[in-house]
Amino acid sequence: MALQIIDRRLAGKNKSVGNRERFVRRYKEQIAEAVRRAVSQRDIRHMEQDENITIPRKDIREPVFRHGQGGIRDTVHPGNTEHVRGDRIARPQGGSGGSGSQASDSGEGEDDFIFTLTKEEFMELFFEDLALPRLLRTHIASTLQYKTRRAGYSHDGTPHNLAVLRTMRGALGRRMALTRAPHRELQTLQDELESLLAQDDGTSEAVAELQRRIDALKARIDKVAFLDPIDLRFRNRTKVPEPSSQAVMFCVMDVSGSMDQQRKDLAKRFFILLYLFLTRHYEKIDIVFIRHHTQAAEVGEEEFFHSTESGGTVVSSALVLLDQIIRARYPVGDWNIYVAQASDGDNFGDDGGNCRNLLEGKILPLVRYYAYVQVVEEEQSLWEEYSQLAPLFPHFAMRKVSGPGDIYPVFRDLFKKEGVSV
């Protein structure tokens, strides 16, 4: 009979998978830095794809032992015809005996090490240590989520739920209960038989009768099944509702005339990263897209990222719509509410005061976290108004980005896990 071995490890036949994972863990810092550089250089359409990572050779070179200067060394040189043991060899000209770097038409150098991160590896490293701040699991959702828990034993079930120890313990108890009286009677008959055998040669009718009764009792005991269907016990599980973390993220983007193509590109970069992060890390989360110029509108994902609509600037229109949607569809007691807003900070007239009042009086008391990103370095009217709210609400965060290279660190700073330094 031939022995067949089946390899069921996750890596399977591709034995390089384990080596690749060890390499990524070992040089994680260098790879993460390369990922950060790659994100700042990508355009929006290619944000989510694999990436060629270059690591300098000096960063992955293994340490080696070398002889230091001076000391006494014993060496063997093949083909030596000039020296014998004990001869002193003069130190080469040039100080330490090493040869400097000179121009040459031969020889080889060492290139940097280049390998490709898959799309999954790239996004995993990119979103590592990120989470929605202050996410709560304190309520039962309208669409109940259930978790299975142990609930004793039952007489019916599937084979893989069979509780072997509990079944065998029940079978043993049943056998003991059914055979206790016959065993006592059997012991009594055996004692009587031994007494009779001590008085005669065992040929009497009384001895034969006792032997028949003993055999009948043994047969009765042997008929008790070792395992009976009534003994079977199966692990029982029941579903119980558990608290769920319903969350909604509002993405509010300024598309007014003051937002030129470069500023819109920065805002879209930020929201694309946020969208990828949310959809990869959270199975059930609502994302609401709001675009505004003089008027605000709730739009779909495609229109939010690709529409070329423009106009004047009235930021409060977006905040009014945001407040209406929250109160109509997302009760605070049932939802973790998050808001991310991107704008150049330019606003019409005294509308900045309206925005501050809306945030302070209606929106910030309802949300778990509010992140405002200004896509220009200069402080605009909206930044000045929002700055008055930052000391009053610890869950209100403000950041500036002026170029693609600022998006990654600002994004990680806004959504880092609690207790993790960036």
Helices and strands as residue ranges (DSSP letters): H 16-26, H 28-41, G 44-46, E 51-55, H 57-60, E 113-117, H 119-126, E 145-154, G 159-161, H 164-199, H 205-222, G 229-231, E 234-242, E 247-254, H 261-281, E 285-292, E 296-299, H 301-306, H 316-329, E 336-343, H 351-358, I 359-363, E 369-374, H 381-387, E 396-400, H 404-414
